[in-house]
């Protein structure tokens, strides 16, 4: 009769450990792609839209209009531009800390989108005029809303942030955890041995 394997051993544990570098790599790759797309579109907007009237697309559904924003959406906080780099740096630090136990691919994509968007706007705050850490963010996209209103002018970094946050909310609502586990409706892990029928536990 062979001895029972030590706690924590078995085929499942190595698989979990192998998944972690992949999740971190996907997070970094997603962030890099989002950042590069944001930088390229801002460069093109500055080259093509400076000193030019807004460009109307899709019958007026979308306008390309170059704006240098010192605040957040609707110019909120425009008199306190220096606050935004601090907030963004804190968000980036939180994401880096989350990678220490990140094993979920969907969460890697979500956090990568948020990280890429945050870095895109942070670079504007640090390096663009009128000065370091008080720079204005380059925005260029305006969307016509369903009730005849126009949403605040935004950029692709903002879009990346929003998509990442929406995905994070969906993952939370469906019980998917950053470590790769999943919670049931009762708040307990789906793979918790206590939730597995006795017959199945005996077979395993």
N, C-alpha and C positions, 0 to 999 in steps of 0.2 A: 504493500500500500504506500503510495508516494505521498510525501508531505504536501500540504496545501501551499500554494504559492503565497509569498508575502503580500501584504496589503499594498495596493497601488501598482502591482505588477500585472502583466498580461498584455495582450495585443493592443488594447484600446489606448493605454497610456503612451506608448511610443508614437502612435498615430497622431495623438493630440500634440505631442512635442514637435513632430515634423511639420505640422500645419502652421505653427507660429511664425517661422521665418517667411513662409509664403504670404501670410496675411500682412506682415509688416512690409514686405516688398510691394504688395499690391497697393497698400496705403501710400507708400512713397511714390510709386509710379503714377497713381491717380492724382496725387497732389502735384507732381511735376508736370503732367499733361495739362491739368487745369491752369497752373501758373503760366506755362508757356503760351497757351491759347489766349489767356488774358493779356499777357504782355504784347503779343503780336497784334491783337485787335486794337489795343490802345495805341500802338505805334501807327497802325494804318489809319485810325481815326484822327490822330493828330496831323498826319500827312494829308489826308483827304478832306477833312471837315473844318480845319482852322479857317476862320474868317469867311465862312460859307453859310448860306441859308440851310435850314434843316432839309434833309433828303427824304422825300415821301416814298414809302414802299407799300406794296400790297393794298393799293387803294386807300392809303391813309391809316391802315391798321398798325403800321410800325413807322416811326420816324427815326432817322439818324441825326442826332443833334449833339454837337460837342459841348459838354459842360464840365467845368472844373469845380468840384464840390468840396467845400471845406468841412462839411458836416456829414451827417448820416442821411437816411432817406428823408425827403421833404426838408432838407437842410437843417435837420435837428442837430443842435450842438455846434452850429457853425462858428460860434464865438469861443469854443473850447476845443479846438482841433487837436491840441496836445493830448487830450484824454484818450482819443481813439487808438493811437499806437500802444498805449499802456494796456487797454482792454484787449486789443488784438494779441499782444505779446502774452497776456495771461491765458487766452484761449489756446494759442499755439503750445504753451507750456503744458496745459491740461491734456492736449491731444498727445504730446510726446509721452507724458506719464501714462496715458491709457494704453500705449503700445506695449508696455511692460507685461500685460496679460492679454494682449489681443490675439485671438485665434479664429475669429469669425471673419469670413471673406466679405459678407454684406456689410458688416461694421467697418471693415477696412476701406471699402469703397466710400461709405458715408463719411468717415473721418478724413479720408483723403480729399474728398470734395470740399469739406469745410476748411481743411488745412491749406489747400491750393488757393481757395478764394481769399482766405485771411492773409496769406502771404502776398497775393497780388495787390490788394489794397494797402497792405502795410508798406510795400515798396514805394507806392505813391506817396504815402505819408512821410517816409524817410527821405526820399531822393528828389521829389519834384518841388517846383516853386510853390510858395514863396521861400521855403527854407526847410532845413532838416527837422524832421519830426512834426512839422506843421504844414507839410505839403498838401496840396489839394488833389483829390482823387479824380481821375479822368473817367467821366461817364459819357455814354454816347447813344443809348438805346431808350426809346420811349414807346410804350405800348398803349394802344387805345383800348379802354376798358368797356365792359358790356353795358354800362349806363352812361356812356358818352364822356367819361372822364379819362384823363391821361394819368398813367402811373408815373411815379417819380423816375427821372432819367437814371438809368443804371448801366452797369457794365457786366461782362461775363464773369468776373470775380464774384459779384453779387449773386448772379444766377447759380454759380457753383455752390456758394454758401447756402442758398435757399434749398437747392436740391439735396445737399448733404443733410441739412436739418430735417427736411421732410422725410427722407429715408430713415434717419435716426428715430423719428417719432413712430414710423411704421414698424420698425424693428422692436421698439419698446412695447408697442401695443400688441405685437404678436409673440411676445415673450422671448425673443431671441437675445441672448446675452453676448457680451463682447468676448467672453472666454470660449465661445463656441457651444455652450449649453443652451437649453431652451426650457422655459418655465411653462407649466400648464396653467389652466384657468384657476387652479387652487393656489397658485404661487409656488408650487414645488417643482423641482426639476423633472422633466419628462422621463429622464433615464434614472431617476432615483430608485434604488432597489426596493424601497418601501412601496412604490407604486406599481411594481411588476408582480403579476400573479405568482402565487407560491409554486405552481406547477412549472412555470417558465423558469423561475429561479433555480429549481431543482434540476432542470435539464441542462442549465448552463453551469 
